[in-house]
Amino acid sequence: MTEKLFEESKEACKAVAQKVEDIEEELSPLEIKMMVEEELGYGLKKKETMVLALTFKHIDNLFEKSGKSSESAMIYR
C-alpha cells in the first residue's frame, strides 16, 4: 500500500514539476501544493488545501524547533 501511495505522489510531483517549468513566474509553496492537489484529483476546495498546507508547514516547524527535522526533511528530497 505505501509503495502505491509513494508512486502516486511521485507521478503527481513529476507532472507538477513539468508545469512549473513552463510557467515563467515564480510560484509560492502554497501554489505548488495546490497544483499537486489538483494533479492528484482529490477534489479538495482551495480553502481545504490551504489549511492542509499551512498545517503541514506548522508540523515541519515543530520538527525543526525540536531538532527532529530528519524525517520531515526526507519528504522533500
N, C-alpha and C positions, 0 to 999 in steps of 0.2 A: 504494500500500500504506500509506504513512504517513497519508494522508488518511483512510483507512478506520479505522486504529487511533485516530486523533485523534477521529473521530466516535464510536467505541465508548466511548472514555474520557469524552468529553463527555456522552454519554447516561447512562452509569453514574453520573457525578458529579451530574447533574441529579436522577436518581432518589434517590440517597442524600441530597442536599440537602433534597429534599421530605420524606423520612423523618425527617431530623434536626429539621426544623421542627416535626414532630408530636410529637417526644419532648421532654418538659419538662425533663429533667435534662441537665446539660452533659456531653458526651461527650469522651473523650480523643482525641488524634490517632490513636492506635493503634486505638481502637474504630471510628473513622470509616474508617480504611484497611481494617479487617476487613469493614466493611459494603460498601465498594467492591468488595472481592474477591468477596464473596457475590453482589453485583449482577452482576458480570462472569461469574460462574459458572465460574471456572477450577478449582474443586474442591480448592483448597489447604486443608490442615489448619490449624487455629488456630496451631499452633507454627510452621509454614512461613510463614504470613502475618506472624507476629510477627518472625521472623528477617529477612524481607524489609524490613519497615517499619523495624526498627532499623538494618539495613544502609543503607537509603536515607537515614535521618537522619544516620548517620555520614558518608556521602558529602557530604551538604549541609554538615555541619560542616567537613569538609575544604575545600570550596569557599569557605566563609565565611572560614576562617582564612587561606587563600591570597589572599583578595581577588578571587576569581573567582566571585562569587556570582550574577552576572548571568544565567547560563544556568539555574542551579537556581531562581532567583527567578522566572524566566519561567514555569516549570512550574506554579507555584502561583497565578498571576494569573488 
